[in-house]
Amino acid sequence: MAGVLCASVFAVSQTDSSKPPKITEEHRVNLIRGLQAEHAFAKIALPQGKKGITLKDGKISPGQVELGRIVMKEGPSSNVGDRVLITNMIMEGDKIVFELNGGPRKGLKWYQHISISGGGADIPVAPTDGRTLTATGSVVTLVFHDYIPDVSPDDVKQMLSSVLDFTAMTVAEAYAKALPPKVQEAIKNHKVLVGMDKDMVQYALGRPPKRYRDKDEKGREYEEWIYGTPPEEVQFVRFLGPTVAMLTVMQVSGEKVVKTEREVELAAKETEAKPEEETAAPVKKIKRPTLIAPGEVGPDGKPAPGGSTPNSTSTPDTTPAPHFASDAK
């Protein structure tokens, strides 16, 4: 019996020792100091609102499709590659809540209601701006098991790395890191791939010196960007919508290279505008004004709206015609 008791005590102690210790008050303060007001770059689109996104065991929720729907409905707080700022941290229970770009709460803080009277005017202690009343921030919640373990700021940054990039130095670098490896390599080597979008082409080659719009042999409207001038190599990047559909390269040797086969597949953007015919509101028919009384036949031989046809068996309208007084006296 004593042996079984000792074994059970040993198992419990072994289980408890495998768990990381809880965060101390000192390390809690260090964590806030190390992350509060820290800048990062968004690696995914972050929605406005209180829900935001949740990270647990490295998994992001909601999923990619549902997150796209929320961004469409609530609006984006930050797009991929945008710089974000951690403006507040809330540590409670088993989670840390990070408010980004002011968070989702609208309205004034308690200290923004305080003002000092002097010189015939009230001077607010903490001035406000328009962003306070129209908060467009987001929330990222990092969830642990049972409690917040004793972690350092660097540990937390690593846990948030699938959502926020704390290592990028520029917007371009942050944007490139969020792209597929094949696209990253192409941008690094200043090359265009069929299937890229306009942002990717600009990161690879810069702003186009020349561009024009036209229609192809199928009647489709396209936009073409031209890089380079003869006798140097010239690239013609043709877009159908937001995507590169054809790349034509006139090399220095005079050889012409044309690429139309898609080289990279990108996920469809949920926020892309729908075609005009889908979003256009239905046209309502407006009744034209008329002086023909209901039941009378117009010049075209058709009865006025609300009246009956000449062959109708309904009782004829016996209302006398309106009488207009003469202006002559």
ABEGO torsion letter per residue (X at the ends): XAAAAAAAAAAAAAAAAABBBBBBAAAAAAAAAAABGBBBBBABBBBBEAAEBBBBGGBBOBBAAAAAAAAAAAEBABBBGBBBBBABBBBBEABBBBBBGGEABBEBBAAAABBBBEGGBBBBABBBBAAAABBABBBBBBBBBGBBBBBBAAAAAAAAAAABBAABABAAAAAAAABBAAAAAAAAAGBBBBGBBAAAAAAAAEBBABBBBBBBAAGBBBBBBBBEBOABBBBBBBBBEABBABBBBBBAAGBBBBBABBABBBBBBAABBBBAAAABBBBBBBBBBBABBBGBBBAAGBBBBGBBBAABABBBBABBBBBBBBABX
